């Protein structure tokens, strides 16, 4: 658990009007950036955590078929 907390990746999702920007950073290494355009998204699904109201899972369904 401590190894994952110290060396795991941090992922930041920024939802904008034009799409979704995803930035993945690790303690040692370059950040990885990805932008998904609004036109490439065919659906969005949000699941709320029943135990913790402040947590949720976001799934993007892309036109290419990748979820």
mmJSON file of the N, C-alpha and C atoms, coordinates in Angstrom:
{"data_MODEL":{"atom_site":{
"group_PDB":["ATOM","ATOM","ATOM","ATOM","ATOM","ATOM","ATOM","ATOM","ATOM","ATOM","ATOM","ATOM","ATOM","ATOM","ATOM","ATOM","ATOM","ATOM","ATOM","ATOM","ATOM","ATOM","ATOM","ATOM","ATOM","ATOM","ATOM","ATOM","ATOM","ATOM","ATOM","ATOM","ATOM","ATOM","ATOM","ATOM","ATOM","ATOM","ATOM","ATOM","ATOM","ATOM","ATOM","ATOM","ATOM","ATOM","ATOM","ATOM","ATOM","ATOM","ATOM","ATOM","ATOM","ATOM","ATOM","ATOM","ATOM","ATOM","ATOM","ATOM","ATOM","ATOM","ATOM","ATOM","ATOM","ATOM","ATOM","ATOM","ATOM","ATOM","ATOM","ATOM","ATOM","ATOM","ATOM","ATOM","ATOM","ATOM","ATOM","ATOM","ATOM","ATOM","ATOM","ATOM","ATOM","ATOM","ATOM","ATOM","ATOM","ATOM","ATOM","ATOM","ATOM","ATOM","ATOM","ATOM","ATOM","ATOM","ATOM","ATOM","ATOM","ATOM","ATOM","ATOM","ATOM","ATOM","ATOM","ATOM","ATOM","ATOM","ATOM","ATOM","ATOM","ATOM","ATOM","ATOM","ATOM","ATOM","ATOM","ATOM","ATOM","ATOM","ATOM","ATOM","ATOM","ATOM","ATOM","ATOM","ATOM","ATOM","ATOM","ATOM","ATOM","ATOM","ATOM","ATOM","ATOM","ATOM","ATOM","ATOM","ATOM","ATOM","ATOM","ATOM","ATOM","ATOM","ATOM","ATOM","ATOM","ATOM","ATOM","ATOM","ATOM","ATOM","ATOM","ATOM","ATOM","ATOM","ATOM","ATOM","ATOM","ATOM","ATOM","ATOM","ATOM","ATOM","ATOM","ATOM","ATOM","ATOM","ATOM","ATOM","ATOM","ATOM","ATOM","ATOM","ATOM","ATOM","ATOM","ATOM","ATOM","ATOM","ATOM","ATOM","ATOM","ATOM","ATOM","ATOM","ATOM","ATOM","ATOM","ATOM","ATOM","ATOM","ATOM","ATOM","ATOM","ATOM","ATOM","ATOM","ATOM"],
"id":[1,2,3,4,5,6,7,8,9,10,11,12,13,14,15,16,17,18,19,20,21,22,23,24,25,26,27,28,29,30,31,32,33,34,35,36,37,38,39,40,41,42,43,44,45,46,47,48,49,50,51,52,53,54,55,56,57,58,59,60,61,62,63,64,65,66,67,68,69,70,71,72,73,74,75,76,77,78,79,80,81,82,83,84,85,86,87,88,89,90,91,92,93,94,95,96,97,98,99,100,101,102,103,104,105,106,107,108,109,110,111,112,113,114,115,116,117,118,119,120,121,122,123,124,125,126,127,128,129,130,131,132,133,134,135,136,137,138,139,140,141,142,143,144,145,146,147,148,149,150,151,152,153,154,155,156,157,158,159,160,161,162,163,164,165,166,167,168,169,170,171,172,173,174,175,176,177,178,179,180,181,182,183,184,185,186,187,188,189,190,191,192,193,194,195,196,197,198,199,200,201],
"type_symbol":["N","C","C","N","C","C","N","C","C","N","C","C","N","C","C","N","C","C","N","C","C","N","C","C","N","C","C","N","C","C","N","C","C","N","C","C","N","C","C","N","C","C","N","C","C","N","C","C","N","C","C","N","C","C","N","C","C","N","C","C","N","C","C","N","C","C","N","C","C","N","C","C","N","C","C","N","C","C","N","C","C","N","C","C","N","C","C","N","C","C","N","C","C","N","C","C","N","C","C","N","C","C","N","C","C","N","C","C","N","C","C","N","C","C","N","C","C","N","C","C","N","C","C","N","C","C","N","C","C","N","C","C","N","C","C","N","C","C","N","C","C","N","C","C","N","C","C","N","C","C","N","C","C","N","C","C","N","C","C","N","C","C","N","C","C","N","C","C","N","C","C","N","C","C","N","C","C","N","C","C","N","C","C","N","C","C","N","C","C","N","C","C","N","C","C","N","C","C","N","C","C"],
"label_atom_id":["N","CA","C","N","CA","C","N","CA","C","N","CA","C","N","CA","C","N","CA","C","N","CA","C","N","CA","C","N","CA","C","N","CA","C","N","CA","C","N","CA","C","N","CA","C","N","CA","C","N","CA","C","N","CA","C","N","CA","C","N","CA","C","N","CA","C","N","CA","C","N","CA","C","N","CA","C","N","CA","C","N","CA","C","N","CA","C","N","CA","C","N","CA","C","N","CA","C","N","CA","C","N","CA","C","N","CA","C","N","CA","C","N","CA","C","N","CA","C","N","CA","C","N","CA","C","N","CA","C","N","CA","C","N","CA","C","N","CA","C","N","CA","C","N","CA","C","N","CA","C","N","CA","C","N","CA","C","N","CA","C","N","CA","C","N","CA","C","N","CA","C","N","CA","C","N","CA","C","N","CA","C","N","CA","C","N","CA","C","N","CA","C","N","CA","C","N","CA","C","N","CA","C","N","CA","C","N","CA","C","N","CA","C","N","CA","C","N","CA","C","N","CA","C","N","CA","C","N","CA","C","N","CA","C"],
"label_alt_id":[null,null,null,null,null,null,null,null,null,null,null,null,null,null,null,null,null,null,null,null,null,null,null,null,null,null,null,null,null,null,null,null,null,null,null,null,null,null,null,null,null,null,null,null,null,null,null,null,null,null,null,null,null,null,null,null,null,null,null,null,null,null,null,null,null,null,null,null,null,null,null,null,null,null,null,null,null,null,null,null,null,null,null,null,null,null,null,null,null,null,null,null,null,null,null,null,null,null,null,null,null,null,null,null,null,null,null,null,null,null,null,null,null,null,null,null,null,null,null,null,null,null,null,null,null,null,null,null,null,null,null,null,null,null,null,null,null,null,null,null,null,null,null,null,null,null,null,null,null,null,null,null,null,null,null,null,null,null,null,null,null,null,null,null,null,null,null,null,null,null,null,null,null,null,null,null,null,null,null,null,null,null,null,null,null,null,null,null,null,null,null,null,null,null,null,null,null,null,null,null,null],
"label_comp_id":["UNK","UNK","UNK","UNK","UNK","UNK","UNK","UNK","UNK","UNK","UNK","UNK","UNK","UNK","UNK","UNK","UNK","UNK","UNK","UNK","UNK","UNK","UNK","UNK","UNK","UNK","UNK","UNK","UNK","UNK","UNK","UNK","UNK","UNK","UNK","UNK","UNK","UNK","UNK","UNK","UNK","UNK","UNK","UNK","UNK","UNK","UNK","UNK","UNK","UNK","UNK","UNK","UNK","UNK","UNK","UNK","UNK","UNK","UNK","UNK","UNK","UNK","UNK","UNK","UNK","UNK","UNK","UNK","UNK","UNK","UNK","UNK","UNK","UNK","UNK","UNK","UNK","UNK","UNK","UNK","UNK","UNK","UNK","UNK","UNK","UNK","UNK","UNK","UNK","UNK","UNK","UNK","UNK","UNK","UNK","UNK","UNK","UNK","UNK","UNK","UNK","UNK","UNK","UNK","UNK","UNK","UNK","UNK","UNK","UNK","UNK","UNK","UNK","UNK","UNK","UNK","UNK","UNK","UNK","UNK","UNK","UNK","UNK","UNK","UNK","UNK","UNK","UNK","UNK","UNK","UNK","UNK","UNK","UNK","UNK","UNK","UNK","UNK","UNK","UNK","UNK","UNK","UNK","UNK","UNK","UNK","UNK","UNK","UNK","UNK","UNK","UNK","UNK","UNK","UNK","UNK","UNK","UNK","UNK","UNK","UNK","UNK","UNK","UNK","UNK","UNK","UNK","UNK","UNK","UNK","UNK","UNK","UNK","UNK","UNK","UNK","UNK","UNK","UNK","UNK","UNK","UNK","UNK","UNK","UNK","UNK","UNK","UNK","UNK","UNK","UNK","UNK","UNK","UNK","UNK","UNK","UNK","UNK","UNK","UNK","UNK"],
"label_asym_id":["A","A","A","A","A","A","A","A","A","A","A","A","A","A","A","A","A","A","A","A","A","A","A","A","A","A","A","A","A","A","A","A","A","A","A","A","A","A","A","A","A","A","A","A","A","A","A","A","A","A","A","A","A","A","A","A","A","A","A","A","A","A","A","A","A","A","A","A","A","A","A","A","A","A","A","A","A","A","A","A","A","A","A","A","A","A","A","A","A","A","A","A","A","A","A","A","A","A","A","A","A","A","A","A","A","A","A","A","A","A","A","A","A","A","A","A","A","A","A","A","A","A","A","A","A","A","A","A","A","A","A","A","A","A","A","A","A","A","A","A","A","A","A","A","A","A","A","A","A","A","A","A","A","A","A","A","A","A","A","A","A","A","A","A","A","A","A","A","A","A","A","A","A","A","A","A","A","A","A","A","A","A","A","A","A","A","A","A","A","A","A","A","A","A","A","A","A","A","A","A","A"],
"label_entity_id":["1","1","1","1","1","1","1","1","1","1","1","1","1","1","1","1","1","1","1","1","1","1","1","1","1","1","1","1","1","1","1","1","1","1","1","1","1","1","1","1","1","1","1","1","1","1","1","1","1","1","1","1","1","1","1","1","1","1","1","1","1","1","1","1","1","1","1","1","1","1","1","1","1","1","1","1","1","1","1","1","1","1","1","1","1","1","1","1","1","1","1","1","1","1","1","1","1","1","1","1","1","1","1","1","1","1","1","1","1","1","1","1","1","1","1","1","1","1","1","1","1","1","1","1","1","1","1","1","1","1","1","1","1","1","1","1","1","1","1","1","1","1","1","1","1","1","1","1","1","1","1","1","1","1","1","1","1","1","1","1","1","1","1","1","1","1","1","1","1","1","1","1","1","1","1","1","1","1","1","1","1","1","1","1","1","1","1","1","1","1","1","1","1","1","1","1","1","1","1","1","1"],
"label_seq_id":[1,1,1,2,2,2,3,3,3,4,4,4,5,5,5,6,6,6,7,7,7,8,8,8,9,9,9,10,10,10,11,11,11,12,12,12,13,13,13,14,14,14,15,15,15,16,16,16,17,17,17,18,18,18,19,19,19,20,20,20,21,21,21,22,22,22,23,23,23,24,24,24,25,25,25,26,26,26,27,27,27,28,28,28,29,29,29,30,30,30,31,31,31,32,32,32,33,33,33,34,34,34,35,35,35,36,36,36,37,37,37,38,38,38,39,39,39,40,40,40,41,41,41,42,42,42,43,43,43,44,44,44,45,45,45,46,46,46,47,47,47,48,48,48,49,49,49,50,50,50,51,51,51,52,52,52,53,53,53,54,54,54,55,55,55,56,56,56,57,57,57,58,58,58,59,59,59,60,60,60,61,61,61,62,62,62,63,63,63,64,64,64,65,65,65,66,66,66,67,67,67],
"pdbx_PDB_ins_code":[null,null,null,null,null,null,null,null,null,null,null,null,null,null,null,null,null,null,null,null,null,null,null,null,null,null,null,null,null,null,null,null,null,null,null,null,null,null,null,null,null,null,null,null,null,null,null,null,null,null,null,null,null,null,null,null,null,null,null,null,null,null,null,null,null,null,null,null,null,null,null,null,null,null,null,null,null,null,null,null,null,null,null,null,null,null,null,null,null,null,null,null,null,null,null,null,null,null,null,null,null,null,null,null,null,null,null,null,null,null,null,null,null,null,null,null,null,null,null,null,null,null,null,null,null,null,null,null,null,null,null,null,null,null,null,null,null,null,null,null,null,null,null,null,null,null,null,null,null,null,null,null,null,null,null,null,null,null,null,null,null,null,null,null,null,null,null,null,null,null,null,null,null,null,null,null,null,null,null,null,null,null,null,null,null,null,null,null,null,null,null,null,null,null,null,null,null,null,null,null,null],
"Cartn_x":[0.818,0.0,0.867,1.923,2.809,3.55,3.9,4.586,3.67,2.416,1.469,1.233,1.136,0.915,2.111,3.319,4.51,4.869,4.571,5.013,3.86,2.642,1.492,1.286,0.517,0.268,-0.888,-0.781,-1.875,-2.531,-3.861,-4.588,-5.54,-5.461,-6.316,-7.173,-8.484,-9.435,-10.004,-9.921,-10.499,-11.556,-12.798,-13.905,-14.165,-14.056,-14.264,-15.412,-15.742,-16.814,-16.418,-15.108,-14.623,-14.275,-14.198,-13.851,-13.301,-12.491,-11.925,-10.407,-9.705,-8.248,-7.835,-6.962,-6.501,-4.987,-4.544,-3.112,-2.725,-1.766,-1.297,0.15,0.442,1.801,2.267,3.558,4.211,5.321,5.728,6.783,8.076,8.444,9.67,9.272,9.33,8.986,8.232,8.039,7.346,5.838,5.09,3.627,3.11,2.01,1.379,0.062,-0.117,-1.311,-2.124,-3.436,-4.333,-5.569,-6.051,-7.261,-8.261,-9.465,-10.544,-11.544,-11.694,-12.608,-14.061,-14.892,-16.321,-16.945,-16.476,-17.019,-16.695,-15.654,-15.241,-15.994,-16.77,-17.491,-18.916,-19.31,-20.671,-21.585,-21.017,-21.839,-21.01,-21.677,-21.041,-21.921,-21.29,-22.036,-21.384,-22.187,-21.696,-22.306,-21.44,-21.874,-21.46,-22.425,-22.123,-21.847,-20.93,-20.61,-21.673,-22.347,-23.433,-22.907,-21.692,-21.128,-20.559,-20.06,-19.443,-20.012,-20.8,-21.501,-20.56,-19.328,-18.402,-17.577,-17.756,-17.005,-17.935,-17.369,-18.112,-17.141,-17.659,-16.877,-17.463,-16.61,-17.02,-16.516,-17.414,-17.045,-17.396,-16.44,-16.669,-16.784,-17.805,-17.956,-17.569,-16.526,-16.015,-16.589,-16.609,-17.104,-16.268,-14.988,-14.102,-14.412,-15.251,-15.621,-14.877,-13.875,-13.114,-13.919,-13.936,-14.66,-13.658],
"Cartn_y":[-1.187,0.0,1.257,1.257,2.414,2.591,1.48,1.562,2.193,1.779,2.357,3.837,4.206,5.61,6.468,5.923,6.695,6.717,5.62,5.514,5.388,5.412,5.321,6.6,6.49,7.644,8.48,9.78,10.696,11.057,10.975,11.257,12.42,13.427,14.604,14.683,14.657,14.805,16.211,16.936,18.268,18.235,18.463,18.442,19.865,20.081,21.401,21.337,22.458,22.511,21.8,21.76,21.156,19.684,19.154,17.753,17.491,16.442,16.035,15.964,16.65,16.607,15.699,14.732,13.772,13.933,14.179,14.314,13.272,12.428,11.375,11.661,11.779,12.068,11.002,10.723,9.791,10.544,10.069,10.778,10.913,9.879,9.915,9.675,10.688,10.536,11.742,11.746,12.86,12.676,13.783,13.679,13.259,12.525,12.061,12.815,13.507,14.295,13.643,13.677,13.176,14.059,14.384,15.193,14.424,14.272,13.6,14.667,14.836,15.862,15.478,16.471,16.266,15.434,15.595,14.857,13.365,12.984,11.583,10.832,11.545,10.934,10.621,9.337,8.953,8.831,8.737,8.641,8.786,9.217,9.367,8.684,7.918,7.231,7.565,8.002,8.364,7.41,6.731,5.865,6.517,6.732,7.296,6.175,6.435,5.481,5.605,4.498,4.545,4.749,4.297,4.44,5.835,6.49,7.801,8.713,9.67,10.53,11.461,11.612,12.507,11.789,10.47,9.692,9.246,9.198,8.689,8.168,7.372,6.821,7.341,7.814,8.38,7.474,7.05,6.228,6.979,7.051,7.67,6.571,6.635,5.718,6.514,6.01,6.72,6.138,6.937,6.492,5.325,5.291,4.221,2.885,2.9,1.667,1.443,2.244,2.12,2.742,2.064,2.584,3.052],
"Cartn_z":[0.0,0.0,0.0,0.802,0.84,-0.485,-1.116,-2.406,-3.454,-3.467,-4.428,-4.152,-2.885,-2.547,-2.936,-2.815,-3.135,-4.606,-5.313,-6.697,-7.692,-7.232,-8.131,-8.917,-9.968,-10.835,-10.289,-10.44,-10.145,-11.467,-11.516,-12.753,-12.491,-13.353,-13.25,-14.503,-14.317,-15.428,-15.363,-16.468,-16.566,-17.66,-17.276,-18.223,-18.682,-19.987,-20.564,-21.563,-22.117,-23.113,-24.405,-24.696,-25.938,-25.808,-24.588,-24.399,-23.011,-22.904,-21.621,-21.76,-20.87,-20.833,-19.677,-19.974,-18.974,-18.833,-17.612,-17.334,-16.29,-16.637,-15.745,-15.393,-14.103,-13.66,-12.688,-12.742,-11.822,-11.098,-9.913,-9.181,-9.98,-10.739,-11.539,-12.988,-13.793,-15.198,-15.714,-17.018,-17.653,-17.534,-17.434,-17.418,-18.794,-18.785,-20.004,-20.161,-21.284,-21.542,-22.658,-22.503,-23.542,-23.556,-24.734,-24.873,-25.724,-25.208,-25.939,-26.347,-27.653,-28.171,-27.939,-27.851,-27.618,-28.73,-29.951,-31.095,-31.022,-30.263,-30.148,-29.048,-28.233,-27.114,-27.555,-27.439,-27.821,-26.601,-25.399,-24.199,-22.939,-21.871,-20.565,-19.535,-18.643,-17.592,-16.254,-15.289,-13.961,-12.939,-12.158,-11.059,-9.749,-8.888,-7.564,-6.579,-5.663,-4.614,-3.528,-3.22,-2.224,-0.806,-0.529,0.804,1.05,-0.005,0.135,-0.95,-0.567,-1.524,-2.299,-1.838,-2.528,-3.596,-3.743,-4.739,-5.855,-7.064,-8.207,-9.247,-10.163,-11.266,-12.562,-13.432,-14.706,-15.821,-16.698,-17.85,-19.117,-20.029,-21.33,-22.373,-23.175,-24.301,-25.544,-26.221,-27.384,-28.678,-29.7,-31.0,-31.521,-31.194,-31.651,-30.986,-29.93,-29.231,-27.938,-27.638,-26.405,-25.268,-24.125,-22.952,-21.93],
"occupancy":[1.0,1.0,1.0,1.0,1.0,1.0,1.0,1.0,1.0,1.0,1.0,1.0,1.0,1.0,1.0,1.0,1.0,1.0,1.0,1.0,1.0,1.0,1.0,1.0,1.0,1.0,1.0,1.0,1.0,1.0,1.0,1.0,1.0,1.0,1.0,1.0,1.0,1.0,1.0,1.0,1.0,1.0,1.0,1.0,1.0,1.0,1.0,1.0,1.0,1.0,1.0,1.0,1.0,1.0,1.0,1.0,1.0,1.0,1.0,1.0,1.0,1.0,1.0,1.0,1.0,1.0,1.0,1.0,1.0,1.0,1.0,1.0,1.0,1.0,1.0,1.0,1.0,1.0,1.0,1.0,1.0,1.0,1.0,1.0,1.0,1.0,1.0,1.0,1.0,1.0,1.0,1.0,1.0,1.0,1.0,1.0,1.0,1.0,1.0,1.0,1.0,1.0,1.0,1.0,1.0,1.0,1.0,1.0,1.0,1.0,1.0,1.0,1.0,1.0,1.0,1.0,1.0,1.0,1.0,1.0,1.0,1.0,1.0,1.0,1.0,1.0,1.0,1.0,1.0,1.0,1.0,1.0,1.0,1.0,1.0,1.0,1.0,1.0,1.0,1.0,1.0,1.0,1.0,1.0,1.0,1.0,1.0,1.0,1.0,1.0,1.0,1.0,1.0,1.0,1.0,1.0,1.0,1.0,1.0,1.0,1.0,1.0,1.0,1.0,1.0,1.0,1.0,1.0,1.0,1.0,1.0,1.0,1.0,1.0,1.0,1.0,1.0,1.0,1.0,1.0,1.0,1.0,1.0,1.0,1.0,1.0,1.0,1.0,1.0,1.0,1.0,1.0,1.0,1.0,1.0,1.0,1.0,1.0,1.0,1.0,1.0],
"B_iso_or_equiv":[0.0,0.0,0.0,0.0,0.0,0.0,0.0,0.0,0.0,0.0,0.0,0.0,0.0,0.0,0.0,0.0,0.0,0.0,0.0,0.0,0.0,0.0,0.0,0.0,0.0,0.0,0.0,0.0,0.0,0.0,0.0,0.0,0.0,0.0,0.0,0.0,0.0,0.0,0.0,0.0,0.0,0.0,0.0,0.0,0.0,0.0,0.0,0.0,0.0,0.0,0.0,0.0,0.0,0.0,0.0,0.0,0.0,0.0,0.0,0.0,0.0,0.0,0.0,0.0,0.0,0.0,0.0,0.0,0.0,0.0,0.0,0.0,0.0,0.0,0.0,0.0,0.0,0.0,0.0,0.0,0.0,0.0,0.0,0.0,0.0,0.0,0.0,0.0,0.0,0.0,0.0,0.0,0.0,0.0,0.0,0.0,0.0,0.0,0.0,0.0,0.0,0.0,0.0,0.0,0.0,0.0,0.0,0.0,0.0,0.0,0.0,0.0,0.0,0.0,0.0,0.0,0.0,0.0,0.0,0.0,0.0,0.0,0.0,0.0,0.0,0.0,0.0,0.0,0.0,0.0,0.0,0.0,0.0,0.0,0.0,0.0,0.0,0.0,0.0,0.0,0.0,0.0,0.0,0.0,0.0,0.0,0.0,0.0,0.0,0.0,0.0,0.0,0.0,0.0,0.0,0.0,0.0,0.0,0.0,0.0,0.0,0.0,0.0,0.0,0.0,0.0,0.0,0.0,0.0,0.0,0.0,0.0,0.0,0.0,0.0,0.0,0.0,0.0,0.0,0.0,0.0,0.0,0.0,0.0,0.0,0.0,0.0,0.0,0.0,0.0,0.0,0.0,0.0,0.0,0.0,0.0,0.0,0.0,0.0,0.0,0.0],
"pdbx_formal_charge":[null,null,null,null,null,null,null,null,null,null,null,null,null,null,null,null,null,null,null,null,null,null,null,null,null,null,null,null,null,null,null,null,null,null,null,null,null,null,null,null,null,null,null,null,null,null,null,null,null,null,null,null,null,null,null,null,null,null,null,null,null,null,null,null,null,null,null,null,null,null,null,null,null,null,null,null,null,null,null,null,null,null,null,null,null,null,null,null,null,null,null,null,null,null,null,null,null,null,null,null,null,null,null,null,null,null,null,null,null,null,null,null,null,null,null,null,null,null,null,null,null,null,null,null,null,null,null,null,null,null,null,null,null,null,null,null,null,null,null,null,null,null,null,null,null,null,null,null,null,null,null,null,null,null,null,null,null,null,null,null,null,null,null,null,null,null,null,null,null,null,null,null,null,null,null,null,null,null,null,null,null,null,null,null,null,null,null,null,null,null,null,null,null,null,null,null,null,null,null,null,null],
"auth_seq_id":[1,1,1,2,2,2,3,3,3,4,4,4,5,5,5,6,6,6,7,7,7,8,8,8,9,9,9,10,10,10,11,11,11,12,12,12,13,13,13,14,14,14,15,15,15,16,16,16,17,17,17,18,18,18,19,19,19,20,20,20,21,21,21,22,22,22,23,23,23,24,24,24,25,25,25,26,26,26,27,27,27,28,28,28,29,29,29,30,30,30,31,31,31,32,32,32,33,33,33,34,34,34,35,35,35,36,36,36,37,37,37,38,38,38,39,39,39,40,40,40,41,41,41,42,42,42,43,43,43,44,44,44,45,45,45,46,46,46,47,47,47,48,48,48,49,49,49,50,50,50,51,51,51,52,52,52,53,53,53,54,54,54,55,55,55,56,56,56,57,57,57,58,58,58,59,59,59,60,60,60,61,61,61,62,62,62,63,63,63,64,64,64,65,65,65,66,66,66,67,67,67],
"auth_comp_id":["UNK","UNK","UNK","UNK","UNK","UNK","UNK","UNK","UNK","UNK","UNK","UNK","UNK","UNK","UNK","UNK","UNK","UNK","UNK","UNK","UNK","UNK","UNK","UNK","UNK","UNK","UNK","UNK","UNK","UNK","UNK","UNK","UNK","UNK","UNK","UNK","UNK","UNK","UNK","UNK","UNK","UNK","UNK","UNK","UNK","UNK","UNK","UNK","UNK","UNK","UNK","UNK","UNK","UNK","UNK","UNK","UNK","UNK","UNK","UNK","UNK","UNK","UNK","UNK","UNK","UNK","UNK","UNK","UNK","UNK","UNK","UNK","UNK","UNK","UNK","UNK","UNK","UNK","UNK","UNK","UNK","UNK","UNK","UNK","UNK","UNK","UNK","UNK","UNK","UNK","UNK","UNK","UNK","UNK","UNK","UNK","UNK","UNK","UNK","UNK","UNK","UNK","UNK","UNK","UNK","UNK","UNK","UNK","UNK","UNK","UNK","UNK","UNK","UNK","UNK","UNK","UNK","UNK","UNK","UNK","UNK","UNK","UNK","UNK","UNK","UNK","UNK","UNK","UNK","UNK","UNK","UNK","UNK","UNK","UNK","UNK","UNK","UNK","UNK","UNK","UNK","UNK","UNK","UNK","UNK","UNK","UNK","UNK","UNK","UNK","UNK","UNK","UNK","UNK","UNK","UNK","UNK","UNK","UNK","UNK","UNK","UNK","UNK","UNK","UNK","UNK","UNK","UNK","UNK","UNK","UNK","UNK","UNK","UNK","UNK","UNK","UNK","UNK","UNK","UNK","UNK","UNK","UNK","UNK","UNK","UNK","UNK","UNK","UNK","UNK","UNK","UNK","UNK","UNK","UNK","UNK","UNK","UNK","UNK","UNK","UNK"],
"auth_asym_id":["A","A","A","A","A","A","A","A","A","A","A","A","A","A","A","A","A","A","A","A","A","A","A","A","A","A","A","A","A","A","A","A","A","A","A","A","A","A","A","A","A","A","A","A","A","A","A","A","A","A","A","A","A","A","A","A","A","A","A","A","A","A","A","A","A","A","A","A","A","A","A","A","A","A","A","A","A","A","A","A","A","A","A","A","A","A","A","A","A","A","A","A","A","A","A","A","A","A","A","A","A","A","A","A","A","A","A","A","A","A","A","A","A","A","A","A","A","A","A","A","A","A","A","A","A","A","A","A","A","A","A","A","A","A","A","A","A","A","A","A","A","A","A","A","A","A","A","A","A","A","A","A","A","A","A","A","A","A","A","A","A","A","A","A","A","A","A","A","A","A","A","A","A","A","A","A","A","A","A","A","A","A","A","A","A","A","A","A","A","A","A","A","A","A","A","A","A","A","A","A","A"],
"auth_atom_id":["N","CA","C","N","CA","C","N","CA","C","N","CA","C","N","CA","C","N","CA","C","N","CA","C","N","CA","C","N","CA","C","N","CA","C","N","CA","C","N","CA","C","N","CA","C","N","CA","C","N","CA","C","N","CA","C","N","CA","C","N","CA","C","N","CA","C","N","CA","C","N","CA","C","N","CA","C","N","CA","C","N","CA","C","N","CA","C","N","CA","C","N","CA","C","N","CA","C","N","CA","C","N","CA","C","N","CA","C","N","CA","C","N","CA","C","N","CA","C","N","CA","C","N","CA","C","N","CA","C","N","CA","C","N","CA","C","N","CA","C","N","CA","C","N","CA","C","N","CA","C","N","CA","C","N","CA","C","N","CA","C","N","CA","C","N","CA","C","N","CA","C","N","CA","C","N","CA","C","N","CA","C","N","CA","C","N","CA","C","N","CA","C","N","CA","C","N","CA","C","N","CA","C","N","CA","C","N","CA","C","N","CA","C","N","CA","C","N","CA","C","N","CA","C","N","CA","C","N","CA","C","N","CA","C"],
"pdbx_PDB_model_num":[1,1,1,1,1,1,1,1,1,1,1,1,1,1,1,1,1,1,1,1,1,1,1,1,1,1,1,1,1,1,1,1,1,1,1,1,1,1,1,1,1,1,1,1,1,1,1,1,1,1,1,1,1,1,1,1,1,1,1,1,1,1,1,1,1,1,1,1,1,1,1,1,1,1,1,1,1,1,1,1,1,1,1,1,1,1,1,1,1,1,1,1,1,1,1,1,1,1,1,1,1,1,1,1,1,1,1,1,1,1,1,1,1,1,1,1,1,1,1,1,1,1,1,1,1,1,1,1,1,1,1,1,1,1,1,1,1,1,1,1,1,1,1,1,1,1,1,1,1,1,1,1,1,1,1,1,1,1,1,1,1,1,1,1,1,1,1,1,1,1,1,1,1,1,1,1,1,1,1,1,1,1,1,1,1,1,1,1,1,1,1,1,1,1,1,1,1,1,1,1,1]
}}}
